Amino acid sequence: MSRPSGTNLALGVWTTLVFVFLFAPIIVIGIYSFNGGRLLTAWDGFSLEPFTAIVERPTVRHTVAVSLQTAVIAAILASALGTLAGMAMARFPGRWTGPFTLLLLLVSVTPEIVDGIALLPWFVTLGQDWSLLPFNNGYVRLVIGHSLFATAVVTYIVRARLVGLDASLEEASADLYARPVATFFKVTLPLVGPAVLAGGLLAFTLSLDNTVISSFINVSGTTSWPVYVLSSVRSGLKPEIAAVSTILLVFTLLVLGLVARVLKRSGSSVTDTMAVA
């Protein structure tokens, strides 16, 4: 067995240093989530008390609940809209496909701070000036704001899934005089089901850690967990913030692992899906 060359050894060391640089802060947060001190930066012994804050402290419990509820609703909305858009792009292409793809790309690359600045006066106009009361609701604002980018992601995934599938099954269903609605629920939807599930899970994780848009459109009483953490920086971070963040991080990693597993079992990978998209 040949010994590794100096170049390969240097690349290996550099790669290791890059990974350490990227993941060291996450590891530190995980360690300090067991801090029994009053502030996160001052270690005062090992303790599991920070992890009980999500149950014992109403503010922490409420902000986490807001984030989870918003993420679930935003994922469902993004999955529904993204599935329909992806199917239309894959099965009914036309002159509209180019401009619509450009619109999706624009949504994908627009900085979140621009989205937040644009959404805030729009919600104020709809809710206060035009008296459309639902747009004054914090949950409605968060769901709409979080669904923008997530819908584009789901559209990419569903379109990539359908492009790789033969349309003969859907055509056979039509030849057997099945109605379009029946064809959709009995043929098309089962075929794209893994992609829809994967897109929905990704939409959930994207909503769960959305900070910039949430901070702009936030309404009193519906503060999400990332906004709560951001506001806590001024008064000093507490170990409970690291503990809850660690729990959400582990939960997010589990969701992403489930996405990769679903895509793999459906016959595609995350890389292949995004390449087609």
BAFI-3210 file (N, C-alpha, C; in Angstrom, 3 decimals, decimal comma, padded with zeros to 6 digits):
// residues 277
n [1|2|3|4|5|6|7|8|9|10|11|12|13|14|15|16|17|18|19|20|21|22|23|24|25|26|27|28|29|30|31|32|33|34|35|36|37|38|39|40|41|42|43|44|45|46|47|48|49|50|51|52|53|54|55|56|57|58|59|60|61|62|63|64|65|66|67|68|69|70|71|72|73|74|75|76|77|78|79|80|81|82|83|84|85|86|87|88|89|90|91|92|93|94|95|96|97|98|99|100|101|102|103|104|105|106|107|108|109|110|111|112|113|114|115|116|117|118|119|120|121|122|123|124|125|126|127|128|129|130|131|132|133|134|135|136|137|138|139|140|141|142|143|144|145|146|147|148|149|150|151|152|153|154|155|156|157|158|159|160|161|162|163|164|165|166|167|168|169|170|171|172|173|174|175|176|177|178|179|180|181|182|183|184|185|186|187|188|189|190|191|192|193|194|195|196|197|198|199|200|201|202|203|204|205|206|207|208|209|210|211|212|213|214|215|216|217|218|219|220|221|222|223|224|225|226|227|228|229|230|231|232|233|234|235|236|237|238|239|240|241|242|243|244|245|246|247|248|249|250|251|252|253|254|255|256|257|258|259|260|261|262|263|264|265|266|267|268|269|270|271|272|273|274|275|276|277]
n.u [000,846|000,658|002,243|000,645|000,895|002,678|001,013|-001,593|-001,677|-001,466|-003,847|-005,676|-005,189|-005,858|-008,578|-009,577|-009,085|-010,793|-013,331|-013,267|-013,190|-015,719|-017,565|-016,860|-017,978|-020,644|-020,306|-019,302|-021,527|-023,259|-021,904|-021,914|-024,588|-025,111|-024,429|-024,454|-024,496|-025,470|-025,169|-024,406|-021,767|-020,199|-018,912|-020,248|-020,276|-021,602|-024,952|-028,365|-030,421|-030,849|-032,174|-034,698|-036,006|-037,633|-039,982|-040,601|-040,453|-042,605|-042,272|-040,179|-041,308|-043,541|-042,449|-041,047|-043,189|-044,580|-042,754|-042,692|-045,402|-045,766|-043,859|-044,904|-047,389|-046,462|-044,908|-046,856|-048,383|-046,407|-045,754|-048,139|-048,513|-046,016|-045,997|-048,097|-047,094|-044,654|-045,586|-046,995|-044,918|-043,422|-045,180|-046,815|-045,354|-044,487|-044,582|-044,733|-043,116|-040,393|-040,347|-041,586|-039,784|-037,653|-038,780|-038,964|-036,234|-035,521|-036,883|-035,459|-032,838|-033,020|-032,032|-032,871|-033,285|-034,168|-036,614|-037,905|-038,010|-039,666|-042,018|-043,012|-044,153|-046,112|-047,781|-048,709|-050,126|-052,142|-053,370|-053,989|-054,514|-056,204|-057,924|-057,923|-058,151|-056,961|-054,277|-053,145|-052,630|-050,183|-049,355|-050,299|-048,765|-046,161|-046,343|-046,824|-044,517|-042,485|-043,117|-042,409|-039,683|-039,565|-041,589|-040,519|-038,364|-039,677|-040,993|-038,823|-037,899|-040,116|-040,576|-038,140|-038,400|-040,637|-039,741|-037,939|-039,569|-041,579|-044,312|-046,196|-047,842|-049,686|-050,854|-051,980|-053,889|-055,597|-056,402|-057,996|-060,245|-060,248|-060,909|-059,300|-058,830|-058,963|-056,820|-054,753|-054,756|-054,554|-052,491|-050,480|-049,849|-049,000|-046,625|-045,030|-044,945|-042,726|-041,007|-042,614|-042,903|-040,211|-039,682|-041,522|-040,502|-038,026|-038,960|-040,086|-037,804|-036,492|-038,258|-038,180|-035,760|-035,791|-034,840|-034,337|-036,511|-038,579|-037,990|-038,614|-041,370|-042,553|-045,055|-046,362|-046,795|-046,623|-043,964|-041,231|-038,907|-036,175|-036,205|-036,590|-034,180|-032,406|-033,163|-032,409|-029,701|-028,832|-029,239|-027,732|-026,801|-028,354|-027,866|-030,117|-030,942|-028,946|-029,423|-032,076|-031,654|-029,833|-031,457|-033,299|-031,505|-030,611|-033,062|-033,567|-031,449|-032,195|-034,541|-033,499|-031,917|-033,947|-035,094|-033,015|-033,019|-035,594|-035,468|-033,446|-034,588|-036,561|-035,280|-033,548|-031,080|-030,171|-028,326|-028,644|-031,311|-031,314|-029,625|-031,072|-033,155]
n.v [-001,193|002,111|005,019|008,033|010,989|014,134|016,236|015,157|014,614|017,181|018,292|016,703|017,436|020,162|019,991|018,788|020,839|022,802|021,647|021,478|024,197|024,962|023,420|023,565|025,773|024,866|022,539|023,625|025,096|022,963|021,754|023,796|023,976|022,426|023,892|025,030|027,622|031,146|032,725|032,091|032,282|031,897|029,257|027,117|024,598|021,266|020,695|019,717|021,407|023,595|022,326|021,867|024,199|024,559|023,461|024,498|027,305|029,784|031,700|030,724|028,270|029,154|030,588|028,559|026,903|028,586|028,714|025,999|025,509|027,391|026,456|023,944|024,614|026,318|024,498|022,718|024,438|025,299|022,839|022,126|024,246|024,169|021,572|021,611|023,620|022,473|020,185|021,393|022,653|020,455|018,766|020,339|022,179|025,349|028,596|030,076|028,834|029,579|032,401|031,867|030,124|031,874|033,638|031,963|031,533|034,121|034,454|032,607|033,596|036,114|038,206|037,576|039,773|041,688|040,594|040,738|043,533|044,236|042,804|043,766|046,555|045,845|044,016|045,729|047,555|045,880|044,882|047,071|049,499|048,567|047,083|044,287|041,986|039,384|039,673|041,068|039,263|037,495|034,837|034,366|036,174|035,174|032,589|033,139|034,627|032,739|030,811|031,613|031,224|028,509|027,368|027,625|025,847|023,366|023,236|022,964|020,396|018,661|019,051|018,084|015,411|014,580|015,060|013,020|010,822|008,577|009,575|007,777|006,198|008,016|008,802|006,383|006,091|008,166|007,218|005,153|006,386|007,708|010,325|013,556|014,372|011,942|010,634|012,201|011,774|008,980|008,145|010,135|011,557|009,439|008,776|011,071|011,331|010,762|012,913|015,100|014,748|014,958|017,592|018,956|018,411|019,689|022,301|022,641|022,649|024,895|026,909|026,700|027,777|030,363|033,640|036,350|037,318|036,796|038,524|040,984|040,932|040,268|040,032|041,213|038,758|036,611|035,769|034,172|031,449|031,917|034,751|035,434|034,495|036,204|038,688|038,259|038,510|041,039|041,307|039,267|035,973|033,004|029,738|028,169|028,923|027,887|025,199|024,670|025,382|023,410|021,136|021,714|021,753|019,076|017,903|019,078|017,996|015,310|015,468|016,310|014,096|012,232|013,282|012,818|010,033|009,435|010,453|008,824|006,263|006,638|006,535|008,540|011,054|013,733|015,406|014,747|015,492|018,290|018,985|018,445|020,202]
n.w [000,000|-000,979|000,349|001,479|-000,479|-000,042|-000,798|-000,666|002,062|003,125|002,129|003,491|006,163|006,010|005,318|007,626|009,495|008,485|008,913|011,691|012,308|011,368|012,843|015,498|017,044|017,306|018,767|021,114|022,013|022,513|024,659|026,595|027,066|029,207|031,327|034,635|035,487|035,792|033,531|030,087|029,277|031,507|033,078|035,486|036,629|036,039|034,927|034,564|034,572|032,725|030,596|031,464|031,211|029,018|029,751|032,258|032,131|031,116|029,033|027,415|026,706|025,271|023,063|021,738|021,103|019,346|017,213|016,385|015,711|013,664|011,833|011,118|009,882|007,834|006,412|005,467|003,823|001,981|000,870|-000,440|-002,328|-003,648|-004,697|-006,594|-008,295|-009,122|-010,481|-012,561|-013,957|-014,805|-016,224|-017,828|-019,604|-021,100|-022,665|-020,398|-018,558|-018,488|-017,547|-015,071|-013,821|-013,586|-011,758|-009,508|-009,058|-008,421|-006,019|-004,553|-004,383|-003,344|-000,701|002,731|004,343|002,603|001,847|004,338|004,790|002,674|003,194|005,641|005,421|003,571|004,880|006,868|005,326|004,240|006,562|008,293|006,808|004,742|006,217|006,417|008,510|009,132|008,369|010,374|012,261|014,032|013,539|010,935|009,493|009,960|008,832|006,110|005,469|005,982|004,136|001,609|000,520|001,085|-000,485|-003,046|-002,820|-002,446|-004,895|-006,697|-005,934|-006,353|-009,076|-010,104|-009,417|-010,955|-013,542|-013,880|-014,119|-016,026|-017,996|-018,797|-017,143|-016,099|-018,482|-019,261|-017,289|-017,996|-020,479|-019,677|-018,974|-016,553|-014,294|-014,174|-011,504|-010,107|-011,307|-010,394|-007,556|-007,347|-008,985|-009,795|-007,377|-005,548|-006,917|-006,707|-004,050|-002,170|-002,848|-002,217|000,532|001,347|000,520|002,138|004,709|004,537|004,207|006,706|008,404|007,395|008,097|010,841|011,772|010,875|011,082|010,272|008,596|010,383|012,506|011,420|010,750|013,064|015,592|018,651|021,096|019,443|019,234|017,819|018,437|017,389|017,204|019,856|020,966|019,651|020,728|023,317|023,385|024,081|026,846|027,843|027,237|028,360|029,874|029,311|026,793|025,152|025,695|024,760|022,098|021,385|021,544|019,488|017,374|017,242|016,656|014,154|012,647|012,689|011,178|008,693|008,146|007,795|005,484|003,606|003,666|002,730|000,102|-000,889|-000,771|-002,595|-004,930|-005,707|-005,001|-002,747|-004,021|-006,753|-007,083|-006,643|-008,705|-011,034|-010,553]
ca.u [000,000|001,491|002,080|000,034|001,835|002,633|-000,146|-002,793|-001,625|-001,774|-005,273|-006,403|-005,070|-006,625|-009,990|-009,889|-009,122|-012,002|-014,468|-013,169|-013,571|-017,152|-018,409|-016,440|-018,970|-021,814|-019,910|-019,198|-022,893|-023,767|-021,277|-022,350|-026,004|-025,152|-023,846|-025,343|-024,357|-026,555|-024,905|-023,859|-020,321|-019,505|-019,155|-020,417|-020,577|-022,522|-026,335|-029,416|-031,493|-031,212|-033,056|-036,056|-036,592|-038,659|-041,205|-040,875|-040,517|-043,678|-041,808|-039,444|-042,274|-044,419|-041,704|-040,789|-044,469|-044,856|-041,881|-043,119|-046,701|-045,550|-043,119|-045,811|-048,347|-045,709|-044,506|-048,043|-048,706|-045,359|-045,858|-049,292|-048,243|-044,854|-046,366|-048,865|-046,206|-043,709|-046,306|-047,301|-043,688|-042,940|-046,149|-047,469|-044,418|-044,895|-043,863|-044,757|-042,171|-039,179|-040,547|-041,911|-038,524|-036,903|-039,401|-038,529|-034,831|-035,483|-037,283|-034,423|-031,582|-033,251|-031,659|-034,022|-033,524|-034,979|-037,969|-038,481|-038,313|-040,792|-043,231|-043,530|-045,144|-047,206|-048,701|-049,337|-051,116|-053,277|-054,041|-054,480|-055,094|-057,292|-058,770|-057,937|-057,705|-056,048|-052,879|-052,647|-052,333|-048,770|-049,171|-050,512|-047,584|-045,017|-046,541|-046,625|-043,113|-041,661|-043,500|-041,918|-038,528|-039,857|-042,383|-039,592|-037,597|-040,561|-041,219|-037,648|-037,799|-041,211|-040,306|-037,044|-038,926|-041,521|-038,958|-037,303|-040,579|-042,293|-045,704|-047,076|-048,851|-050,741|-051,556|-052,793|-055,051|-056,519|-056,962|-059,018|-061,350|-060,199|-060,962|-058,004|-058,677|-058,652|-055,450|-053,829|-054,681|-054,245|-051,301|-049,423|-049,444|-048,124|-045,323|-044,241|-045,085|-041,452|-040,496|-043,450|-042,533|-038,880|-039,809|-042,213|-039,583|-037,069|-039,685|-040,230|-036,536|-036,210|-039,100|-037,843|-034,629|-035,876|-034,641|-034,369|-037,880|-039,397|-037,737|-039,262|-042,832|-042,978|-046,132|-046,350|-047,588|-046,257|-042,512|-040,665|-037,714|-034,991|-036,318|-036,380|-032,742|-031,775|-033,427|-031,747|-028,277|-028,548|-029,233|-026,839|-027,343|-028,447|-027,688|-031,360|-030,981|-028,094|-030,058|-033,191|-031,065|-029,261|-032,578|-033,808|-030,479|-030,700|-034,327|-033,388|-030,586|-033,005|-035,446|-032,700|-031,573|-035,146|-035,209|-032,044|-033,455|-036,767|-035,018|-032,667|-035,506|-037,386|-034,472|-032,757|-030,341|-030,331|-027,497|-029,275|-032,544|-031,013|-028,990|-032,161|-033,894]
ca.v [000,000|003,294|006,058|009,244|012,032|015,340|017,043|014,548|014,799|018,587|018,487|016,068|018,292|021,380|019,629|018,592|022,156|023,492|021,058|021,901|025,602|025,094|022,729|023,820|026,574|024,045|021,643|024,450|025,367|021,733|021,548|024,830|023,804|021,734|024,815|025,349|029,021|032,059|033,169|031,043|032,437|031,593|027,865|026,987|023,222|020,494|020,701|019,450|022,372|024,376|021,583|021,889|025,524|024,479|023,029|025,282|028,752|030,037|032,455|029,796|027,296|029,805|030,907|027,296|026,462|029,438|028,278|024,692|025,639|028,110|025,590|022,912|025,216|026,790|023,321|022,218|025,388|025,246|021,549|022,170|025,157|023,696|020,363|022,029|024,348|021,531|019,363|022,209|022,882|019,207|018,109|021,298|023,264|026,277|029,867|030,608|028,119|030,381|033,481|031,342|029,645|033,073|034,137|031,083|031,830|035,417|034,203|031,808|034,327|037,394|038,177|037,575|041,110|042,388|040,053|041,277|044,951|044,329|042,236|044,543|047,566|045,205|043,501|046,891|048,084|044,959|044,692|048,298|050,434|047,917|046,421|042,832|041,659|038,237|040,058|041,605|038,116|037,153|033,526|034,515|036,843|034,270|031,502|033,667|034,973|031,533|029,946|032,133|030,460|027,080|026,956|027,473|024,625|022,232|023,224|022,367|018,962|017,948|019,101|017,162|014,049|014,285|015,044|011,713|009,755|008,437|010,014|006,771|005,754|009,031|008,728|005,165|006,384|008,974|006,355|004,312|007,300|008,216|011,771|014,140|014,371|010,567|010,367|012,907|011,173|007,559|007,847|011,151|011,852|008,385|008,817|012,205|011,372|010,948|014,265|016,025|014,584|015,532|019,045|019,444|018,359|020,783|023,542|022,707|023,055|026,265|027,794|026,587|028,632|031,650|034,723|037,701|037,678|036,761|039,718|042,141|040,835|039,774|040,714|040,902|037,586|035,504|035,809|032,851|031,157|032,649|036,175|035,487|034,366|037,440|039,757|037,932|038,808|042,312|041,137|038,178|034,655|032,090|028,332|027,597|029,202|026,868|023,888|024,558|025,411|022,086|020,237|022,024|021,349|017,624|017,636|019,468|016,996|014,107|015,735|016,299|012,699|011,595|013,751|012,080|008,630|009,373|010,638|007,650|005,134|006,922|006,323|009,713|011,625|015,182|016,030|014,560|016,257|019,701|019,170|018,532|021,438]
ca.w [000,000|-001,121|001,361|000,919|-000,859|000,777|-001,187|-000,088|003,509|003,407|001,882|004,585|007,354|005,773|005,401|009,049|010,134|008,034|009,623|013,093|012,351|011,127|013,815|016,880|017,789|017,616|019,853|022,328|022,471|023,092|025,969|027,539|027,394|030,502|032,301|035,749|035,861|035,428|032,173|029,236|029,124|032,764|033,463|036,932|036,965|035,203|035,397|033,571|034,797|031,524|029,702|032,006|031,001|027,985|030,418|033,452|031,873|030,139|027,866|026,553|026,190|024,286|021,839|021,044|020,543|018,177|016,119|015,907|015,043|012,403|010,914|010,609|008,939|006,667|005,640|004,766|002,754|000,967|000,181|-001,342|-003,450|-004,390|-005,448|-007,777|-009,203|-009,717|-011,450|-013,743|-014,712|-015,395|-017,099|-018,738|-019,924|-022,143|-022,641|-019,052|-017,707|-018,333|-016,574|-013,744|-013,265|-013,202|-010,534|-008,423|-008,784|-007,743|-004,636|-003,899|-004,174|-002,684|000,716|003,622|004,872|001,597|001,998|005,561|004,582|001,737|003,766|006,765|005,008|002,849|005,894|007,518|004,380|004,153|007,840|008,917|005,840|004,016|007,224|006,258|009,857|009,254|008,177|011,637|013,107|013,957|012,920|009,499|008,948|009,999|007,878|004,754|005,317|005,947|003,013|000,331|000,063|001,208|-001,643|-004,167|-002,598|-002,728|-006,342|-007,321|-005,635|-007,023|-010,517|-010,388|-009,292|-012,080|-014,783|-013,989|-014,190|-017,294|-017,887|-019,406|-016,178|-016,060|-019,758|-019,237|-016,449|-018,794|-021,523|-019,041|-018,666|-015,182|-014,220|-013,785|-010,042|-009,720|-011,758|-009,503|-006,225|-007,382|-009,787|-009,724|-006,002|-005,013|-007,558|-006,205|-002,596|-001,472|-003,079|-001,456|001,943|001,533|000,425|003,324|005,841|004,354|004,495|008,165|008,996|006,978|008,899|012,264|012,140|010,190|012,050|009,706|008,233|011,601|013,317|010,796|010,719|014,361|016,296|020,074|021,432|018,548|019,058|017,573|019,222|016,928|017,566|021,308|021,188|019,174|021,695|024,585|023,287|024,748|028,301|028,197|026,928|029,493|029,469|028,796|025,361|024,533|025,850|023,818|020,757|021,153|021,281|018,151|016,418|017,100|015,968|012,758|012,017|012,487|010,053|007,471|007,892|007,249|004,095|002,792|003,589|001,857|-001,276|-001,293|-000,983|-003,770|-006,125|-006,050|-003,893|-002,632|-005,039|-008,067|-007,116|-006,808|-010,018|-012,011|-010,289]
c.u [000,879|001,192|001,459|001,087|001,688|001,426|-001,425|-002,843|-001,984|-003,262|-006,113|-006,374|-005,914|-008,123|-010,422|-009,996|-010,377|-013,222|-014,448|-013,614|-015,077|-017,987|-018,009|-017,448|-020,209|-021,503|-019,833|-020,581|-023,497|-023,197|-021,819|-023,852|-026,187|-024,563|-024,858|-025,275|-025,525|-026,412|-024,197|-022,344|-019,538|-019,871|-019,193|-020,850|-021,613|-023,931|-027,274|-030,556|-031,840|-032,202|-034,500|-036,752|-037,728|-040,008|-041,599|-041,070|-041,541|-043,195|-041,080|-040,405|-043,132|-043,668|-041,384|-042,068|-044,832|-044,028|-042,336|-044,445|-046,555|-044,859|-044,017|-046,762|-047,640|-045,282|-045,678|-048,402|-047,688|-045,421|-046,997|-048,998|-047,080|-045,147|-047,119|-047,975|-045,220|-044,356|-046,599|-046,052|-043,221|-043,882|-046,813|-046,537|-044,940|-044,091|-043,788|-043,672|-040,911|-039,343|-040,843|-040,654|-037,663|-037,452|-038,988|-037,076|-034,688|-035,864|-036,172|-033,194|-031,780|-032,859|-032,890|-034,319|-034,350|-036,423|-038,644|-038,885|-039,521|-042,092|-043,842|-044,512|-046,331|-048,243|-049,422|-050,414|-052,351|-054,068|-054,674|-055,173|-056,293|-058,205|-058,952|-057,320|-056,800|-054,576|-052,323|-052,271|-050,882|-048,503|-049,317|-049,288|-046,381|-045,145|-046,291|-045,152|-042,217|-041,947|-042,894|-040,780|-038,814|-040,660|-041,500|-038,796|-038,441|-040,820|-040,054|-037,632|-038,875|-040,993|-039,201|-037,519|-039,773|-040,775|-038,315|-038,273|-041,276|-043,764|-046,681|-048,155|-050,006|-051,542|-052,447|-054,038|-056,076|-057,179|-058,063|-060,170|-061,394|-060,215|-059,602|-057,769|-058,307|-057,230|-054,433|-053,650|-054,239|-052,968|-050,184|-048,921|-048,627|-046,727|-044,434|-044,294|-043,772|-040,877|-041,299|-043,097|-041,174|-038,930|-040,497|-041,318|-038,526|-037,722|-039,855|-038,943|-036,173|-037,025|-038,653|-036,718|-034,645|-035,825|-034,897|-035,787|-038,760|-039,212|-038,403|-040,776|-043,399|-044,063|-046,102|-047,304|-047,308|-044,769|-041,983|-039,376|-036,470|-035,031|-036,098|-034,895|-032,026|-031,972|-032,720|-030,261|-027,932|-028,426|-028,317|-027,493|-027,288|-028,291|-028,952|-031,488|-030,124|-028,754|-031,182|-032,670|-030,446|-030,352|-033,112|-032,806|-030,537|-031,966|-034,215|-032,522|-031,341|-033,948|-034,681|-032,244|-032,743|-035,373|-034,278|-032,472|-034,646|-036,358|-034,235|-033,574|-036,385|-036,586|-033,678|-032,045|-030,592|-029,553|-028,147|-030,530|-032,265|-030,334|-030,048|-032,940|-033,183]
c.v [001,239|004,321|007,302|010,301|013,244|016,201|016,490|014,723|016,225|018,877|017,861|016,898|019,556|021,109|019,446|019,923|022,936|022,964|021,447|023,347|025,779|024,548|022,952|024,696|025,776|023,105|022,405|024,750|024,125|021,469|022,533|024,782|023,055|022,601|025,157|026,788|029,870|032,544|032,073|031,086|032,078|030,173|027,732|025,573|022,596|020,501|020,405|020,457|023,193|023,661|021,544|023,214|025,482|024,053|023,997|026,770|029,045|030,753|031,550|028,807|027,911|030,081|029,643|026,783|027,275|028,989|026,951|024,771|026,330|027,224|024,512|023,484|025,686|025,622|022,760|023,129|025,322|023,941|021,554|023,030|024,656|022,464|020,731|022,745|023,404|020,632|020,142|022,414|021,622|018,635|019,051|022,473|024,124|027,558|030,450|029,986|028,933|031,521|032,976|030,797|030,809|033,663|033,287|031,339|033,150|035,276|033,498|032,627|035,674|037,303|038,289|038,958|041,937|041,908|040,643|042,731|045,115|043,861|043,120|045,634|046,969|044,653|044,639|047,479|047,194|044,914|045,935|049,227|049,842|047,099|044,925|042,239|040,430|038,611|040,808|040,492|037,691|035,827|033,601|035,150|035,901|033,159|031,983|033,970|033,755|030,667|030,392|031,280|028,967|026,572|026,751|026,181|023,389|022,119|022,586|020,848|018,172|017,937|018,126|015,717|013,673|014,230|013,685|010,553|009,768|008,804|008,970|006,286|006,746|009,010|007,493|005,366|007,206|008,144|005,450|005,157|007,710|009,734|012,325|014,127|012,975|010,198|011,012|012,159|009,709|007,215|008,857|011,365|010,730|008,391|009,913|012,300|011,545|012,350|015,291|015,965|015,208|017,056|019,640|019,451|019,445|022,126|023,732|023,198|024,490|027,269|027,832|027,533|029,981|032,792|036,095|038,128|037,739|038,015|040,954|042,094|040,340|040,655|040,285|039,740|036,390|035,573|034,395|032,682|031,883|034,133|036,365|035,390|035,643|038,585|039,510|038,264|040,072|042,156|040,010|036,824|033,750|030,646|027,706|027,816|028,180|025,500|023,689|024,562|024,067|021,074|020,454|021,624|019,854|017,242|017,959|018,459|015,694|014,279|015,686|014,887|011,934|012,007|012,960|010,628|008,482|009,506|009,421|006,478|005,360|006,825|007,521|010,185|013,123|015,885|015,927|015,414|017,727|019,976|019,292|019,819|022,642]
c.w [000,000|-000,045|000,737|000,609|000,048|000,464|-000,579|001,420|003,889|003,195|002,998|005,852|007,195|005,862|006,845|009,772|009,748|008,778|011,101|013,235|012,220|012,279|015,269|017,637|018,176|018,777|021,174|022,890|023,117|024,482|026,997|027,812|028,709|031,610|033,389|036,191|035,400|034,000|031,392|029,199|030,373|033,209|034,980|037,316|036,052|035,802|034,235|033,677|033,561|030,611|030,210|031,752|029,991|028,571|031,530|033,180|030,783|028,882|026,885|025,913|025,092|022,984|021,040|020,385|019,308|016,982|015,529|015,155|013,698|011,381|010,312|009,559|007,683|005,796|004,842|003,590|001,628|000,186|-000,826|-002,564|-004,298|-005,214|-006,719|-008,788|-009,885|-010,746|-012,721|-014,598|-015,426|-016,441|-018,096|-019,046|-021,064|-022,057|-021,234|-018,159|-017,449|-017,335|-015,166|-013,059|-012,800|-011,905|-009,337|-008,046|-008,045|-006,279|-003,870|-003,538|-003,487|-001,211|001,610|004,181|003,899|001,679|003,235|005,413|003,665|002,372|004,847|006,328|004,256|003,817|006,609|006,617|004,329|005,459|008,418|007,919|005,112|004,923|006,971|007,531|009,952|009,130|009,379|012,608|012,923|013,289|011,407|008,850|008,891|008,962|006,453|004,514|005,183|004,726|001,692|-000,212|000,079|000,018|-002,862|-004,042|-002,927|-004,229|-007,074|-007,144|-006,371|-008,527|-010,894|-010,336|-010,509|-013,401|-014,986|-014,086|-015,538|-017,088|-018,424|-018,436|-016,087|-017,361|-019,819|-018,386|-017,216|-019,890|-020,981|-018,491|-017,179|-015,214|-013,789|-012,281|-009,545|-010,125|-010,832|-008,185|-006,262|-008,143|-009,524|-008,310|-005,373|-005,628|-006,987|-004,685|-001,849|-001,641|-002,289|000,031|002,228|001,477|001,640|004,551|005,747|004,647|006,000|008,816|008,619|007,790|010,352|012,661|011,427|011,206|011,451|009,383|009,474|012,434|012,741|010,945|012,043|014,972|017,756|020,375|020,559|018,223|018,887|018,359|018,700|017,284|019,058|021,640|020,785|020,163|023,021|024,564|024,070|026,256|028,760|027,969|028,161|029,001|028,887|027,297|024,610|024,591|024,840|022,381|020,406|020,818|019,869|017,075|016,166|016,337|014,478|012,009|011,757|011,301|008,732|007,126|007,313|005,806|003,189|002,615|002,645|000,394|-001,767|-001,597|-002,210|-005,063|-006,555|-004,803|-003,844|-003,724|-006,411|-008,183|-007,367|-008,148|-011,100|-011,832|-010,815]
res [m|s|r|p|s|g|t|n|l|a|l|g|v|w|t|t|l|v|f|v|f|l|f|a|p|i|i|v|i|g|i|y|s|f|n|g|g|r|l|l|t|a|w|d|g|f|s|l|e|p|f|t|a|i|v|e|r|p|t|v|r|h|t|v|a|v|s|l|q|t|a|v|i|a|a|i|l|a|s|a|l|g|t|l|a|g|m|a|m|a|r|f|p|g|r|w|t|g|p|f|t|l|l|l|l|l|v|s|v|t|p|e|i|v|d|g|i|a|l|l|p|w|f|v|t|l|g|q|d|w|s|l|l|p|f|n|n|g|y|v|r|l|v|i|g|h|s|l|f|a|t|a|v|v|t|y|i|v|r|a|r|l|v|g|l|d|a|s|l|e|e|a|s|a|d|l|y|a|r|p|v|a|t|f|f|k|v|t|l|p|l|v|g|p|a|v|l|a|g|g|l|l|a|f|t|l|s|l|d|n|t|v|i|s|s|f|i|n|v|s|g|t|t|s|w|p|v|y|v|l|s|s|v|r|s|g|l|k|p|e|i|a|a|v|s|t|i|l|l|v|f|t|l|l|v|l|g|l|v|a|r|v|l|k|r|s|g|s|s|v|t|d|t|m|a|v|a]
***
